[in-house]
Amino acid sequence: MSTPDSGADRAGRGHVRVVSGARSRSPAPTKDLTLPPDVLVPSDTGAVATAAATMTDPAAETAPAAAAPTTQTPAITAPKRSRFPRRNPRPAPPATPAAPSPQLRRPTGTEVIEFRGVSKRYGGADVGLESATFGVDRGEFVFMVGPTGSGKSTVMRLLIKELEATQGRIRVAGHDLADIEGKRIAFYRRNIGVVFQDFKLLPNRTVYENVAYALQATGSGRREIRHKVPDILRLTGLSTKLHHYPDQLSGGEQQRVSVARAFVNHPPLLLADEPTGNLDPETSIGIMQLLYRINRTGTTVLVATHDSAMVDRMRRRVIELKAGRIVRDEAGGQYVQREETTTEFAARLRETSVAEEGILRHTGAPSPDPDFDWVQGETVR
């Protein structure tokens, strides 16, 4: 009769040995691998209970071991690896913000110049101006810039009624230009000073006679002409050129005569179409200083120009046109819109203060009467 193996040996071998009639050969002792109960995982609880019952109950030696309840854990399979390594996806490029629509200044109805949805087309497809809306206040100095063919000259010609708008409404000093017809157009033009790029002087008349001609056309008497012409020529720096003919003058001097002729009636509105287009930079500065002096007397000045250096230097309101459309309306702007540095801003303030100190405090030009009717030629009280 053989002696049953100890419980430790049975647990170490992981099974229960059945005893037969012959003496069985005991296997070599093995190292006890029994784990302490406090480190067993919950899923092994059933197997441990079965082994413990077998060790304490001798009758269990001849009974088959009861199947321990098992908990099936779902199989976890590793993801298949592609033969070709997956490239990291490129990050999506940041969305480009949409360009903000230009912040255009809308007319309020009290301006000297008021354009509302004005378009001008030449013979169908050729567009001179497209849906232009802007206003110019009394006493304001405004630059109108843009490439050739952008619509600057079209605006000027519409204002002097050389052209009629295809659609929209134009008002000057409160008067709708569509209502000014016939003989009233001539009187309306007398109240607008115009400076042209090519001067448009009378070649067979002297400087004095060219300026006096503008007064004669408005019905001024000789006494008034003798008083006004020398004053305006002194203002424009031409007091020593009274008896010179246009072909005896330089380009800058001829343009000064053109400015003097435009301002001799002290109009409330002065239009200058490329006044420095044919002049050198130094002469251009003198013409712009002259226009600035006129503006300081209260006259509204609108200048169409390509002179980027002058626009950047003077820093007045800028209206930019492209293909007949207004794309920018900026106060204190530059020819090309860009951010101004702190140093440039400080330098501009110093230049402005010096320029204002150098302006003539008295030019002999009366301030425009706000109650003057440009069409009827009388003051409304």
Secondary structure, DSSP 8 states (H G I E B T S, - for coil): ------HHHHHHHTS-----SS--------------GGG--GGGHHHHHHHHHHHH-GGGGTS-------------------SS------------------------S-SSEEEEEEEEEETTTEEEEEEEEEEE-TT-EEEEE-STTSSHHHHHHHHTTSS--SEEEEEETTEEGGG--THHHHHHHHTEEEE-TT----TTS-HHHHHHHHHHHTT--HHHHHHHHHHHHHHTT-TT-TT--GGGS-HHHHHHHHHHHHHTT--SEEEEESTTTTS-HHHHHHHHHHHHHHHHTT-EEEEE---HHHHHHH--EEEEEETTEEEEEETT--SS-----HHHHHHHHHHHHHHHHHS-S--S-----TTEETTTTEE--
